[in-house]
């Protein structure tokens, strides 16, 4: 009887490609062109579908992601039509964090339970790294949203190149800031200004460093174990 194929295998490459696209062409989302906005939304929905395919072996996760996708779609449309509906933006942040967190959990489980290095394992390792940066985008967005008050024009973050008086800092800014923090790049143009913002930034920087260290040790260990196993079999 052949071993059942893990749903991650053969599907994780789509997650990697889509999350790469979503996190690199996000400037399209601030375009005033309707076609560009629709295209970006379709791309993000495709990422959610790919995530559902990856976790489909776990029915609970599958239903959570399906519901999260539907809620994201409805709340996103409401916020697009009415930017003053901050409650809709908060919901979008929450469901995106849930979606990304569950996909990361499934991919990490696959990486740390597989017995040999394969292309899918490498794809999963890369996808997790990109998703870790993506998870902190809604986290920073929530911190900013709950900190910003119109009458005080206070922000959880300070952008030295842009003035956001009158509105919260947009999520597109946090995409850039999150990956600059995850990779410990630290240009210094955007700074966390509150204790919660600084705490979240510190956690992300630590996770970025630890993940690279741990995942490299895991992949090297898998490769070495496979080499030893082949030598034993051929002996």
Secondary structure, DSSP 8 states (H G I E B T S, - for coil): ------TTTTTHHHHHHHHHHHHHSGGGGG-S-HHHHHHHHHHHHHHHHHHHHHTTTSHHHHHHHHHHHHHHHHHHHHHHH-TT-HHHHHHHHHHHHHHHHHHHHHHHHHHHH-SS--HHHHHHHHHHHHHHHHHHHHHHHHHHHHH--TTTT--SEEETT---TTS---HHHHHHHHHHHHTT---SSEEE-SHHHHHHHHHHHHHHHHHHHHHHHHHHHHHHHHHHHHHHHH-
